Amino acid sequence: MSNNTEDTEQIKKIKAGDVRTASRLIRNLEDELPEAKTTLKRIFLHTGKAHVVGITGSPGAGKSTLVDAMISAFRKKEKTVGVLAVDPTSPFTGGAILGDRIRMQRHAEDAGVFVRSLATRGALGGLSKAVGDAVHVLDVMGKDMILIETVGTGQQEVEIINHSHTVIVVLVPGMGDEIQAIKAGIMEIADIFVINKADRDGSNQLANELMSMLNMAPAFPGGWRPPVIKIGSCFEPQTFNQSVDELATAIADHYRCLEETGLLGDRMKRKAMVEIGEALRDAILTPVLREMTESGEMDAIAERILKRESDPYTIAEEVAGRYLK
């Protein structure tokens, strides 16, 4: 009974925006503690109110500086903001390498802002498995805007679309980004393009390349044509802040478009399908793999495959037959 009371107290604190309780729950979800999952099940019914924005792009594209400025822009509009910065995992500690997240600490005293780094822990696409769960926690905290800044690791980065309502792709002149964007299939996932550090040479050329690609698109779902927004040097505060305000307006316009065209429901459904898939993997596959690893069966199977006594596909079918009666 006391556990139930503690759980209820914890949920109350998170709903009241308590940073320490929310941080602890996110950490426990990353560590895959069973009690954290129990709490998540109970808070899920209170989610679904926040506007989730994914920010992706190559390393060095200036995403952290941009996110920091976006926090300020949303706060001016009296929106509360949660930020999830997905980092490469430290090979030494298994935790997130904070890097330039430090600059976001200027918002640390603002009760309307919550910034949290998540380690990828080898998750495909640079997106931590805990991202979806952490989004729910921030949502329950009452954050109006949730910004997910991803590590920017190329093709798998398209996974960000499974967690976001609005996807921003950040490109920088002179980094070969235009070719990278086509290769990574990032063109298909972008709702808004940002040319960051647009004071550099080549920004007009990059803008023209993007426009040409957009002109070749047969149609835009819901009639939303992704805008291309140029953002110059952060060392010229006036023009920089004006451009960031323009970006904040485009984000709000995109969400309105999703609502008016019914596409918001489609995105929410896709997100739900991904979460069901991950939950099934957790409930079915993870325990099987753990049991097979602990019993030494995985090592024996690896030996059989290395000696070409069997193949992964036959073994997978045998294991599935054994567990899925």
FENHU-V196740 format. One record per residue. PSI is psi as a letter, one per 40 degrees, with the letter a starting at -180 (NA if undefined). D_FIRST is the distance of its C-alpha to the first C-alpha in Angstrom with 2 decimals. Layout:
BEGIN
PSI:D_FIRST
PSI:D_FIRST
END
This chain:
BEGIN
d:0.00
d:3.81
d:5.41
d:5.18
d:6.43
d:8.76
d:9.91
d:10.77
d:12.49
d:14.30
d:15.55
d:16.76
d:18.63
d:20.22
d:21.32
e:22.83
f:24.76
h:23.28
d:25.38
d:23.61
d:20.19
d:22.14
d:24.28
d:21.48
d:19.95
d:23.52
d:24.19
d:21.13
d:22.32
d:25.78
e:24.53
f:22.79
h:19.43
d:17.07
d:14.12
d:16.85
d:17.77
d:14.31
d:14.58
d:18.19
d:17.50
d:15.51
e:18.26
d:21.11
e:21.50
e:22.40
i:25.20
e:28.88
d:30.42
i:32.02
h:35.53
h:35.34
h:38.60
h:39.54
h:42.27
i:44.12
i:47.46
i:49.22
h:48.31
e:50.43
e:50.55
f:49.07
d:45.75
d:43.88
d:46.55
d:46.39
d:42.60
d:42.87
d:45.52
d:43.53
d:40.62
d:43.20
d:44.70
d:41.41
d:40.49
d:43.92
e:42.93
f:39.76
h:37.50
i:34.41
h:34.58
h:32.40
h:34.29
h:33.37
h:36.17
h:36.23
i:38.06
i:39.63
h:37.57
h:38.92
e:40.38
d:39.50
e:35.91
e:34.51
a:33.66
i:35.52
h:39.02
d:38.88
b:42.63
e:43.79
d:40.32
d:41.13
d:43.27
e:40.31
e:39.00
e:41.24
e:38.55
d:35.89
e:36.22
h:35.83
e:32.36
e:33.41
h:33.79
h:31.41
h:33.13
h:31.53
i:33.37
h:32.17
i:33.83
d:35.34
f:34.71
e:37.56
h:36.24
i:39.19
e:40.63
e:39.35
h:36.22
i:32.99
d:30.59
e:28.03
d:30.27
d:28.97
d:25.34
d:26.44
d:28.36
d:25.23
d:23.54
d:26.76
d:26.99
d:23.60
e:24.83
e:27.58
h:30.49
d:33.48
h:35.26
h:33.86
h:36.62
h:36.38
h:39.18
i:39.89
d:41.67
g:44.79
f:45.60
b:47.90
d:47.66
e:43.96
e:43.33
e:43.64
d:39.99
d:39.18
d:40.06
e:36.92
e:34.73
i:36.98
d:38.52
h:41.50
h:43.03
h:45.43
h:47.79
h:49.36
i:52.83
h:55.28
i:59.09
e:60.80
e:57.90
f:58.91
d:55.89
d:57.79
d:58.35
d:54.80
d:53.44
d:55.45
d:54.58
e:50.84
e:50.72
d:49.33
d:51.83
d:49.89
e:46.53
h:47.78
d:47.32
h:48.93
h:51.22
h:51.53
h:54.58
i:53.45
f:55.99
e:58.44
e:61.01
i:61.83
i:64.76
e:64.04
d:61.49
d:63.89
d:64.57
d:60.85
d:60.36
d:63.33
d:61.99
d:58.68
d:60.56
d:62.75
d:59.79
d:58.15
d:61.50
e:61.54
h:58.18
d:58.93
i:56.29
h:53.23
h:50.13
e:49.78
e:52.97
h:51.25
h:53.71
h:52.02
i:53.64
h:54.98
h:54.21
h:56.07
h:54.50
a:56.87
h:56.57
e:53.70
e:56.41
g:57.93
d:55.09
d:56.68
d:57.40
d:54.27
d:51.99
d:53.96
d:53.41
d:49.66
d:49.55
d:51.44
d:48.82
d:45.97
d:47.93
d:48.46
d:44.72
d:44.09
d:47.06
d:45.75
d:42.35
d:44.27
d:46.44
d:43.45
d:42.11
d:45.55
e:46.49
e:43.23
d:42.97
d:39.64
d:38.09
d:39.81
d:38.46
d:34.88
d:35.34
d:36.74
d:33.81
d:31.40
d:33.54
d:33.40
d:29.61
d:29.40
d:31.87
d:29.96
d:26.64
d:28.58
d:30.22
d:26.89
d:25.47
d:28.75
d:31.24
d:29.28
d:27.73
d:31.24
d:32.99
d:30.59
d:31.13
d:34.88
d:35.15
d:33.31
e:35.43
e:38.61
d:39.52
d:39.85
d:42.45
d:44.36
d:44.36
d:45.62
d:48.43
d:49.42
d:49.59
d:51.60
e:54.04
f:54.28
d:53.36
a:50.99
i:49.75
d:46.35
d:46.62
d:47.24
d:44.48
d:41.99
d:43.04
d:42.65
d:39.12
d:38.15
d:39.71
d:37.72
d:34.25
g:34.77
NA:35.73
END
